[in-house]
Amino acid sequence: MKTLVRIFGYLKPYWRRVILVYVTLFTALALQLAIPQVLARAIDHGILGKNLTYLAVSALIIVVFALGQGLFTFIRSYHVNVLAEKVGYDLRNQLYDRFQELSFSFYDRAQTGQLMSRATDDINQIRGMLMVCLRSLVQGIGTLVAVTVIMLTTDVPLALIALATMPILIWWTIRFGIVIRPMFLSVQQQFGVMTSALQENVAGGRVVRAFAQERAESHRFEAELEELFERNMRAAKNWSYNYPLTLLMSGLSLTAVVWFGAHQVIAGAISIGTLVAFQQYTSLLNEPIRWLGFAINRIARAQASGDRIFEILDTRPVIQNRPGAIPIDDMRGRVTFDHVTFRYRGAKVDALDDVTFTAEPGQTIALVGPTGGGKSSIISLIPRFYDVAEGEVAIDGHDVRDLQLASLRDHIGIVLQETFLFGVTIGQNIAYGRPDATREEIVAAAKAARAHDFIMRMPDGYDTMVGERGVSLSGGQKQRVAIARALAENPKILILDDATSSVDAETEYLIQQALRELMHQRTSFVIAQRLTTVKNADLILVLEDGKITQRGTHEELLAEPGFYADLYDLQLKDQEEAQREKLAEQALASGGAAAANGGTAADGELEPATAGSESDEITSGKR
């Protein structure tokens, strides 16, 4: 009942339209109830009294009443549909807003299909219930009360016979509602499971086909669809029991009225017109019970859907602005982790354990380590996607929990490991964080990310549609557009979560050249598996099992045994030794040439060395 009250509470802003609905509803109902009375008099006075004028007037009155009933029914039906659509509109908006507010920890557990089914099918169930209940339920109750009063004031014995089946029907209908509600909840839940399976199959279509798993996925989806079918059939079976019983009770009631009423007419206790009117009212009396059964069906579905929707709306975001949270307008970019401990919800071990370090404004901090070491956890705490369990993450001396979320994140540019582009143009994707960015600013960000050249080769340049999730672009192209998107915001803090993981060596070098320039005067956090990306960082943190096991510059970490030195030996040692040998040979060859020329190019010896150093950097970058 609480769920229904809450659903109907969404009608409050539209109370004038609700009043109009019920004025037209009860006017149409009054006209409908008046017709049997006019018909009874037409029979008694017009037909039996052989008064053709009275009969003609009665017929005209019935036509006028029927036209009036049709007009008011049209007005009511239109506004009932408007109300249902407005409530659906408001619910979808609220649900979508809540989806935007909910924290990352919520989406770590949620299924996309379940969320989609709440925003689509569940809201449609509520819309359908409102269209039924605003009309059928109220009209049914109104008809039941009005017909009962009319019948009792006309002939009590006949009225009692007509009403004899009502208690049974009412009891059965209420019992049916109690039984059917959990069945419909089960149906809605399974609909969400089926939608999740469908969403995963569509989103992962390339993987499915690459591994030739079409048949297996079809079987999986068919299994979920079959379960949904079975649950629907169980609910339909119970519904099927309800409607025939209603018809049976209605038929018995009508038979009893006609049988007993006929004897009353023969005995002269009532007129034929009265019996016909009673027959009409008995039919009208049975309609509300059928409507009630139908309404109970829709109410049960809507309650199940409402429970699922309000479960989301009642979920409070774990991450939200504290009372008195302050904006940070002029960020310098000093980031401090002070004895930070963090654990994901439901995890058994800490993702970070007593992590402490400081990133000064303009510094580049590189995070390396094995998978699951805690690198992504660190960068998730800076924009406050999660809150620490112990310790403090501070920016410019302010605990991030004391800062306004929007203000904090406005100063942070992020390129995530899993690149996501929206199905709009390339230009709109780059300007996503700054919708007011000019075309010149968009192009500048693209050039800085080394994306401008390939964009200009696209059919419509910056106005090229990238398709759903950027499907028309390669992995490297998507990564560069994502970097341009982050740079367009001109952030004070730049986070690159393995941002060059999806690019080839040459593209990686181009991006590194751009980032080296753009990281200047920005505090940058870089996660990378390739040491060529992190070797020039001001501070390198090695994370293993949530702890910082090593820290220092590239040269400092090579001087001590550990994960970093082992990774260097695996990736770069042989390559750099080969490069040094090559440079030494070039230097010897250059020295020999200089000696042959009389040793007059002493200053010229600096040129090959400088060129060799640059070549070393480029070659290293490309590899």
Rosetta blueprint (number, residue, H / E / L):
1 M L
2 K H
3 T H
4 L H
5 V H
6 R H
7 I H
8 F H
9 G H
10 Y H
11 L H
12 K H
13 P H
14 Y H
15 W H
16 R H
17 R H
18 V H
19 I H
20 L H
21 V H
22 Y H
23 V H
24 T H
25 L H
26 F H
27 T H
28 A H
29 L H
30 A H
31 L H
32 Q H
33 L H
34 A H
35 I H
36 P H
37 Q H
38 V H
39 L H
40 A H
41 R H
42 A H
43 I H
44 D H
45 H H
46 G H
47 I H
48 L L
49 G L
50 K L
51 N L
52 L H
53 T H
54 Y H
55 L H
56 A H
57 V H
58 S H
59 A H
60 L H
61 I H
62 I H
63 V H
64 V H
65 F H
66 A H
67 L H
68 G H
69 Q H
70 G H
71 L H
72 F H
73 T H
74 F H
75 I H
76 R H
77 S H
78 Y H
79 H H
80 V H
81 N H
82 V H
83 L H
84 A H
85 E H
86 K H
87 V H
88 G H
89 Y H
90 D H
91 L H
92 R H
93 N H
94 Q H
95 L H
96 Y H
97 D H
98 R H
99 F H
100 Q H
101 E H
102 L L
103 S L
104 F H
105 S H
106 F H
107 Y H
108 D H
109 R H
110 A L
111 Q L
112 T H
113 G H
114 Q H
115 L H
116 M H
117 S H
118 R H
119 A H
120 T H
121 D H
122 D H
123 I H
124 N H
125 Q H
126 I H
127 R H
128 G H
129 M H
130 L H
131 M H
132 V H
133 C H
134 L H
135 R H
136 S H
137 L H
138 V H
139 Q H
140 G H
141 I H
142 G H
143 T H
144 L H
145 V H
146 A H
147 V H
148 T H
149 V H
150 I H
151 M H
152 L H
153 T H
154 T H
155 D L
156 V H
157 P H
158 L H
159 A H
160 L H
161 I H
162 A H
163 L H
164 A L
165 T L
166 M H
167 P H
168 I H
169 L H
170 I H
171 W H
172 W H
173 T H
174 I H
175 R H
176 F H
177 G H
178 I H
179 V H
180 I H
181 R H
182 P H
183 M H
184 F H
185 L H
186 S H
187 V H
188 Q H
189 Q H
190 Q H
191 F H
192 G H
193 V H
194 M H
195 T H
196 S H
197 A H
198 L H
199 Q H
200 E H
201 N H
202 V H
203 A H
204 G L
205 G H
206 R H
207 V H
208 V H
209 R H
210 A H
211 F L
212 A L
213 Q L
214 E H
215 R H
216 A H
217 E H
218 S H
219 H H
220 R H
221 F H
222 E H
223 A H
224 E H
225 L H
226 E H
227 E H
228 L H
229 F H
230 E H
231 R H
232 N H
233 M H
234 R H
235 A H
236 A H
237 K H
238 N H
239 W H
240 S H
241 Y H
242 N H
243 Y H
244 P H
245 L H
246 T H
247 L H
248 L H
249 M H
250 S H
251 G H
252 L H
253 S H
254 L H
255 T H
256 A H
257 V H
258 V H
259 W H
260 F H
261 G H
262 A H
263 H H
264 Q H
265 V H
266 I H
267 A L
268 G L
269 A L
270 I L
271 S L
272 I H
273 G H
274 T H
275 L H
276 V H
277 A H
278 F H
279 Q H
280 Q H
281 Y H
282 T H
283 S H
284 L H
285 L H
286 N H
287 E H
288 P H
289 I H
290 R H
291 W H
292 L H
293 G H
294 F H
295 A H
296 I H
297 N H
298 R H
299 I H
300 A H
301 R H
302 A H
303 Q H
304 A H
305 S H
306 G H
307 D H
308 R H
309 I H
310 F H
311 E H
312 I H
313 L H
314 D L
315 T L
316 R L
317 P L
318 V L
319 I L
320 Q L
321 N L
322 R L
323 P L
324 G L
325 A L
326 I E
327 P L
328 I L
329 D L
330 D L
331 M L
332 R L
333 G L
334 R L
335 V E
336 T E
337 F E
338 D E
339 H E
340 V E
341 T E
342 F E
343 R L
344 Y L
345 R L
346 G L
347 A L
348 K L
349 V L
350 D L
351 A L
352 L E
353 D E
354 D E
355 V E
356 T E
357 F E
358 T E
359 A E
360 E L
361 P L
362 G L
363 Q L
364 T E
365 I E
366 A E
367 L E
368 V E
369 G L
370 P L
371 T L
372 G L
373 G L
374 G L
375 K H
376 S H
377 S H
378 I H
379 I H
380 S H
381 L H
382 I L
383 P L
384 R L
385 F L
386 Y L
387 D L
388 V L
389 A L
390 E E
391 G E
392 E E
393 V E
394 A E
395 I E
396 D L
397 G L
398 H E
399 D E
400 V H
401 R H
402 D H
403 L E
404 Q L
405 L H
406 A H
407 S H
408 L H
409 R H
410 D H
411 H L
412 I E
413 G E
414 I E
415 V E
416 L L
417 Q L
418 E L
419 T L
420 F L
421 L L
422 F L
423 G L
424 V L
425 T E
426 I H
427 G H
428 Q H
429 N H
430 I H
431 A L
432 Y L
433 G L
434 R L
435 P L
436 D L
437 A L
438 T L
439 R H
440 E H
441 E H
442 I H
443 V H
444 A H
445 A H
446 A H
447 K H
448 A H
449 A L
450 R L
451 A L
452 H H
453 D H
454 F H
455 I H
456 M H
457 R L
458 M L
459 P L
460 D L
461 G H
462 Y H
463 D H
464 T L
465 M E
466 V L
467 G L
468 E H
469 R H
470 G H
471 V L
472 S L
473 L L
474 S L
475 G H
476 G H
477 Q H
478 K H
479 Q H
480 R H
481 V H
482 A H
483 I H
484 A H
485 R H
486 A H
487 L H
488 A H
489 E L
490 N L
491 P L
492 K L
493 I E
494 L E
495 I E
496 L E
497 D E
498 D L
499 A L
500 T L
501 S L
502 S L
503 V L
504 D L
505 A H
506 E H
507 T H
508 E H
509 Y H
510 L H
511 I H
512 Q H
513 Q H
514 A H
515 L H
516 R H
517 E H
518 L H
519 M L
520 H L
521 Q L
522 R L
523 T E
524 S E
525 F E
526 V E
527 I E
528 A L
529 Q L
530 R L
531 L H
532 T H
533 T H
534 V H
535 K L
536 N L
537 A L
538 D L
539 L E
540 I E
541 L E
542 V E
543 L E
544 E E
545 D L
546 G L
547 K E
548 I E
549 T E
550 Q E
551 R E
552 G E
553 T L
554 H H
555 E H
556 E H
557 L H
558 L H
559 A L
560 E L
561 P L
562 G L
563 F H
564 Y H
565 A H
566 D H
567 L H
568 Y H
569 D H
570 L H
571 Q H
572 L L
573 K H
574 D H
575 Q H
576 E H
577 E H
578 A H
579 Q H
580 R H
581 E H
582 K H
583 L H
584 A H
585 E H
586 Q H
587 A H
588 L H
589 A H
590 S H
591 G H
592 G H
593 A H
594 A H
595 A H
596 A H
597 N L
598 G L
599 G L
600 T L
601 A L
602 A L
603 D H
604 G H
605 E H
606 L H
607 E H
608 P H
609 A H
610 T H
611 A H
612 G H
613 S H
614 E H
615 S H
616 D H
617 E H
618 I H
619 T H
620 S H
621 G H
622 K H
623 R L
